[in-house]
C-alpha cells in the first residue's frame, strides 16, 4: 500500500487529483472545521469590516406589552411578549455595510440588563456577503457587554460555526430572502417606521436583492433560494422572497412569514389574523393574500407556471 501511494503521488495527475480531494474535504467540512475566530476573520475579509464587540444597553428598548397577546409581537416563536429586549445598529463608516444587533428576553421576569439570546447580523449590501453571530442561553444570564468574536473572550462566548450550521440553529431558515426581516416588532424601531434609529434596515436596490451569500458558512451555499412568481409579483415589489432546503421547510419568508403578513394565515400571539403587509390597511387585501399563497405554493411544492426557485447570486 505504501509503495502504491508513493507511485500515485509521483505522477502529475495524482497531484492534481489529490489537491481536488483535499479541497473537497475542506469545503464539505466548511464551518465545522472553523472556530469562531476563523469564522470572524473570513467574514471580515469578504464583508469588509472587522466584527465588533458591542453593548446591548446601547440599543433601543423595543416597546411591547407583556402578556398572551401584544401589539407588534415578535415572530420568533419562542421569544413571545417579554419586555426590555433591545435592538441597535453599529456604524462602520461604509454606507454599503450594515450591522444590526439584537438582545432578546425569552423568559418572564428577567432583569432588564440580562438576556438569553444575543445576535449580530453583518452584511455588505453591494456584494450580498452576510454573516450571523449568536449566543444562546437557557436562562436570562447573558450580560449586556458582548465581546468581539475574534477576541479571546469571543472565542468562548459565541456559538461555534459548526453548531450554528446545524438545521435547528441555522439563521437562514428564517432569513432566507436577505439579512433582515422587517416584521412590525423590529420595523417600529426604524425611523422610517416612526422609531428612533436612523436607517436601521437599509433599503436594497432590486439588483442588490438578487445577491445573498455566506462567505464563512458553505453548509448553507446552494440551499437558500430566491423565489419569484411572475404573475404574483406584489410580494417582490419592495423586497425579495426566499426559501431554503435546510431542516424542515416550515420557516422562511415564502412558506411562513408571507401568508401571516398578508392575513392568509393567523399570526402567532394575536387573537385574530394580524396582517401587516401592506402597511396601514384596515383589513387584508385579497390580492396580497393570493400573491402570498402563490409564493408559498412555489417555495413548498414548486407549483405554478411562472414559479422559479433560483440560487441567489454570489461567488
Number of C-alpha atoms within 10 A of each C-alpha: 6 7 8 9 10 10 11 15 15 11 11 10 11 14 13 11 14 14 12 12 12 11 12 12 11 13 15 13 15 19 24 19 14 17 18 22 20 17 23 26 17 19 24 17 12 18 25 17 20 17 23 16 16 18 14 24 18 14 19 19 17 23 18 17 14 15 12 13 14 16 15 21 26 21 19 10 11 10 16 21 25 23 22 21 27 24 25 25 22 19 12 15 9 10 11 16 22 25 23 19 22 20 29 25 27 23 17 13 10 17 12 16 18 21 27 21 21 24 17 22 19 26 27 24 23 17 20 26 24 25 26 23 21 21 18 18 12 11 14 21 15 21 16 17 14 19 19 19 26 20 15 11 12 17 18 14 18 23 19 21 25 18 13 20 21 15 16 12 15 18 21 24 25 24 19 27 27 28 26 18 19 13 16 18 16 23 19 18 24 19 14 14 16 11 15 14 19 14 14 24 21 14 12 17 12 13 9 17 23 22 22 28 26 22 22 25 24 17 20 23 17 14 17 24 23 24 27 23 24 15 12 19 15 17 22 17 9 13 18 20 28 29 32 30 18 20 13 10 15 17 18 23 28 31 25 18 21 26 25 23 25 29 22 21 19 16 20 18 20 14 11 11 18 22 25 19 21 15 11 8 10 9 14 19 16 12 12 23 22 16 23 31 20 27 32 25 17 23 29 16 10 16 15 15 10 13 20 18 18 16 20 23 16 15 11
